[in-house]
Amino acid sequence: MRELVVKNIDDATYQRMLEVADQRGWSIEGLALRAIRYAMGLSSESLAGEDRQDIANMRGVWNQTENQAFREAMEAFLQVESGPTFESDDVPRKPEPDS
C-alpha cells in the first residue's frame, strides 16, 4: 500500500471532513481514501450524506456509474454509420387510389 500526505487543507474542508467521518463512523484517513476513490471514478459511494444524494437523485443528477454507462452508450452510437431513417420528399410516392 502507498501513503500520501495532503498539506494545506483549509479549515472549512477539514472541519467538514471531521463531521462526515464522525457521522459515518470512519476515521478521517478512511474518509480521505473514500473521497479519493470517488473522485477517481473508482467508487460511487456517497460521502456527503444520504439527504444530499436523495435530493440529487430527485432532481435528476446521475452518479458516476450512470454517467459512465451513458458515455459508453453514446460512444456506441458514434460508431454506427447510417443515414436518416425517414423518406425524403424527393422520393416519388405511389398515387393513392380514388375513393
Order of alpha helices (4+ residues) and beta strands (2+ residues): alpha-alpha-alpha-alpha
